[in-house]
Amino acid sequence: MDEFVERLAGIGVPALVFLIIMSTTGLAGAAAITATLALLGPGGMIGGVITLIVIGAGASVISKYGYSAIITATCKKIMQKDNLTREQMCEKIDKYPITKGLKEKVKAKIREA
């Protein structure tokens, strides 16, 4: 088991996400792997693999810069790309399917940007 844990730790956050979702499928072996990949992303198994890659890249960047800096930089880039004011960006955030608390945190970051 120690060797398996070492390999999972080498993969990082995507391995944890994969294992947690796999444990909820109620399946075993190849069926569990297939179902987990299909559940993870749009487009079936290929989407699941891509989602795990994105999670890995995201976790690496977040650990380096912190989520606050990434949210702020992303909001700035969206505002530049779409030529939005802070108020327009906040209105856009209000339409997202996320919790009220998270919306307020993101809008606070937009106001800082």
Contact map, one row per residue, 1 for C-alpha under 8 A:
11111000000000000000000000000000000000000000000000000000000000000000000000000000000000000000000000000000000000000
11111100000000000000000000000000000000000000000000000000000000000000000000000000000000000000000000000000000000000
11111110000000000000000000000000000000000000000000000000000000000000000000000000000000000000000000000000000000000
11111111000000000000000000000000000000000000000000000000000000000000000000000000000000000000000000000000000000000
11111111100000000000000000000000000000000000000000000000000000000000000000000000000000000000000000000000000000000
01111111110000000000000000000000000000000000000000000000000000000000000000000000000000000000000000000000000000000
00111111111000000000000000000000000000000000000000000000000000000000000000000000000000000000000000000000000000000
00011111111100110000000000000000000000000000000000000000000000000000000000000000000000000000000000000000000000000
00001111111100100000000000000000000000000000000000000000000000000000000000000000000000000000000000000000000000000
00000111111100000000000000000000000000000000000000000000000000000000000000000000000000000000000000000000000000000
00000011111111100000000000000000000000000000000000000000000000000000000000000000000000000000000000000000000000000
00000001111111110000000000000000000000000000000000000001000000000000000000000000000000000000000000000000000000000
00000000001111111000000000000000000000000000000000000011001000000000000000000000000000000000000000000000000000000
00000000001111111100000000000000000000000000000000011011000000000000000000000000000000000000000000000000000000000
00000001101111111110000000000000000000000000000000000000000000000000000000000000000000000000000000000000000000000
00000001000111111111000000000000000000000000000000000000000000000000000000000000000000000000000000000000000000000
00000000000011111111100000000000000000000000000000000000000000000000000000000000000000000000000000000000000000000
00000000000001111111110000000000000110000000000000010000000000000000000000000000000000000000000000000000000000000
00000000000000111111111000000000000000000000000000000000000000000000000000000000000000000000000000000000000000000
00000000000000011111111100000000000000000000000000000000000000000000000000000000000000000000000000000000000000000
00000000000000001111111110000000000100000000000000000000000000000000000000000000000000000000000000000000000000000
00000000000000000111111111100001101100000000000000000000000000000000000000000000000000000000000000000000000000000
00000000000000000011111111100000000000000000000000000000000000000000000000000000000000000000000000000000000000000
00000000000000000001111111000000000000000000000000000000000000000000000000000000000000000000000000000000000000000
00000000000000000000111111100001001100000000000000000000000000000000000000000000000000000000000000000000000000000
00000000000000000000011111110001000000000000000000000000000000000000000000000000000000000000000000000000000000000
00000000000000000000011011111011000000000000000000000000000000000000000000000000000000000000000000000000000000000
00000000000000000000000001111111100000000000000000000000000000000000000000000000000000000000000000000000000000000
00000000000000000000000000111111100000000000000000000000000000000000000000000000000000000000000000000000000000000
00000000000000000000000000011111110000000000000000000000000000000000000000000000000000000000000000000000000000000
00000000000000000000000000111111111000000000000000000000000000000000000000000000000000000000000000000000000000000
00000000000000000000010011111111111100000000000000000000000000000000000000000000000000000000000000000000000000000
00000000000000000000010000011111111110000000000000000000000000000000000000000000000000000000000000000000000000000
00000000000000000000000000000111111111000000100000000000000000000000000000000000000000000000000000000000000000000
00000000000000000000010010000011111111100000100000000000000000000000000000000000000000000000000000000000000000000
00000000000000000100110010000001111111110000000100000000000000000000000000000000000000000000000000000000000000000
00000000000000000100000000000000111111111001111110000000000000000000000000000000000000000000000000000000000000000
00000000000000000000000000000000011111111111111100000000000000000000000000000000000000000000000000000000000000000
00000000000000000000000000000000001111111101100100000000000000000000000000000000000000000000000000000000000000000
00000000000000000000000000000000000111111101101110110000000000000000000000000000000000000000000000000000000000000
00000000000000000000000000000000000011111111111111100000000000000000000000000000000000000000000000000000000000000
00000000000000000000000000000000000001111111001100000000000000000000000000000000000000000000000000000000000000000
00000000000000000000000000000000000001001111111100000000000000000000000000000000000000000000000000000000000000000
00000000000000000000000000000000000011111111111100000000000000000000000000000000000000000000000000000000000000000
00000000000000000000000000000000011011111011111110000000000000000000000000000000000000000000000000000000000000000
00000000000000000000000000000000000011001011111111000000000000000000000000000000000000000000000000000000000000000
00000000000000000000000000000000000011011111111111100000000000000000000000000000000000000000000000000000000000000
00000000000000000000000000000000000111111111111111110000000000000000000000000000000000000000000000000000000000000
00000000000000000000000000000000000010011000111111111000000000000000000000000000000000000000000000000000000000000
00000000000000000000000000000000000000001000011111111100000000000000000000000000000000000000000000000000000000000
00000000000000000000000000000000000000011000001111111110000000000000000000000000000000000000000000000000000000000
00000000000001000100000000000000000000010000000111111111000000000000000000000000000000000000000000000000000000000
00000000000001000000000000000000000000000000000011111111100000000000000000000000000000000000000000000000000000000
00000000000000000000000000000000000000000000000001111111110000000000000000000000000000000000000000000000000000000
00000000000011000000000000000000000000000000000000111111111000000000000000000000000000000000000000000000000000000
00000000000111000000000000000000000000000000000000011111111100000000000000000000000000000000000000000000000000000
00000000000000000000000000000000000000000000000000001111111110000000000000000000000000000000000000000000000000000
00000000000000000000000000000000000000000000000000000111111111000000000000000000000000000000000000000000000000000
00000000000010000000000000000000000000000000000000000011111111100000000000000000000000000000000000000000000000000
00000000000000000000000000000000000000000000000000000001111111110000000000000000000000000000000000000000000000000
00000000000000000000000000000000000000000000000000000000111111111100000000000000000000000000000000000000000000000
00000000000000000000000000000000000000000000000000000000011111111110010000000000000000000000000000000000000000000
00000000000000000000000000000000000000000000000000000000001111111110000000000000000000000000000000000000000000000
00000000000000000000000000000000000000000000000000000000000111111100000000000000000000000000000000000000000000000
00000000000000000000000000000000000000000000000000000000000011111110110000000000000000000000000000000000000000000
00000000000000000000000000000000000000000000000000000000000011111111110000000000000000000000000000000000000000000
00000000000000000000000000000000000000000000000000000000000001101111111000000000000000000000000000000000000000000
00000000000000000000000000000000000000000000000000000000000000000111111100000000000000000000000000000000000010000
00000000000000000000000000000000000000000000000000000000000000001111111110000000000000000000000000000000000000000
00000000000000000000000000000000000000000000000000000000000001001111111111000000000000000000000000000000000000000
00000000000000000000000000000000000000000000000000000000000000000011111111100000000000000000000000000000010010000
00000000000000000000000000000000000000000000000000000000000000000001111111110000000000000000000000000000000011011
00000000000000000000000000000000000000000000000000000000000000000000111111111000000000000000000000000000000000001
00000000000000000000000000000000000000000000000000000000000000000000011111111100000000000000000000000000000000000
00000000000000000000000000000000000000000000000000000000000000000000001111111110000000000000000000000000000011001
00000000000000000000000000000000000000000000000000000000000000000000000111111111000000000000000000000000000001001
00000000000000000000000000000000000000000000000000000000000000000000000011111111100000000000000000000000000000000
00000000000000000000000000000000000000000000000000000000000000000000000001111111111100000000000000000000000000000
00000000000000000000000000000000000000000000000000000000000000000000000000111111111111001000000000000000000000000
00000000000000000000000000000000000000000000000000000000000000000000000000011111111100000000000000000000000000000
00000000000000000000000000000000000000000000000000000000000000000000000000001111111100000000000000000000000000000
00000000000000000000000000000000000000000000000000000000000000000000000000000111111100000000000000000000000000000
00000000000000000000000000000000000000000000000000000000000000000000000000000111111110000000000000000000000000000
00000000000000000000000000000000000000000000000000000000000000000000000000000111111111111000000000000000000000000
00000000000000000000000000000000000000000000000000000000000000000000000000000010001111111000000000000000000000000
00000000000000000000000000000000000000000000000000000000000000000000000000000010000111111100000000000000000001100
00000000000000000000000000000000000000000000000000000000000000000000000000000000000111111110000000000000000000000
00000000000000000000000000000000000000000000000000000000000000000000000000000000000111111111000000000000000000000
00000000000000000000000000000000000000000000000000000000000000000000000000000010000111111111100000000000000001000
00000000000000000000000000000000000000000000000000000000000000000000000000000000000001111111110000000000001001000
00000000000000000000000000000000000000000000000000000000000000000000000000000000000000111111111000000000000000000
00000000000000000000000000000000000000000000000000000000000000000000000000000000000000011111111100000000000000000
00000000000000000000000000000000000000000000000000000000000000000000000000000000000000001111111100000010011000000
00000000000000000000000000000000000000000000000000000000000000000000000000000000000000000111111100000010000000000
00000000000000000000000000000000000000000000000000000000000000000000000000000000000000000011111110000000000000000
00000000000000000000000000000000000000000000000000000000000000000000000000000000000000000001111111000000000000000
00000000000000000000000000000000000000000000000000000000000000000000000000000000000000000000001111100000000000000
00000000000000000000000000000000000000000000000000000000000000000000000000000000000000000000000111110110000000000
00000000000000000000000000000000000000000000000000000000000000000000000000000000000000000000000011111110000000000
00000000000000000000000000000000000000000000000000000000000000000000000000000000000000000000000001111111000000000
00000000000000000000000000000000000000000000000000000000000000000000000000000000000000000000000000111111100000000
00000000000000000000000000000000000000000000000000000000000000000000000000000000000000000000000001111111110000000
00000000000000000000000000000000000000000000000000000000000000000000000000000000000000000000110001111111111000000
00000000000000000000000000000000000000000000000000000000000000000000000000000000000000000000000000011111111100000
00000000000000000000000000000000000000000000000000000000000000000000000000000000000000000000000000001111111110000
00000000000000000000000000000000000000000000000000000000000000000000001000000000000000000000100000000111111111000
00000000000000000000000000000000000000000000000000000000000000000000000000000000000000000100100000000011111111100
00000000000000000000000000000000000000000000000000000000000000000000000000000000000000000000000000000001111111110
00000000000000000000000000000000000000000000000000000000000000000001001100100000000000000000000000000000111111111
00000000000000000000000000000000000000000000000000000000000000000000000100110000000001001100000000000000011111111
00000000000000000000000000000000000000000000000000000000000000000000000000000000000001000000000000000000001111111
00000000000000000000000000000000000000000000000000000000000000000000000100000000000000000000000000000000000111111
00000000000000000000000000000000000000000000000000000000000000000000000110110000000000000000000000000000000011111
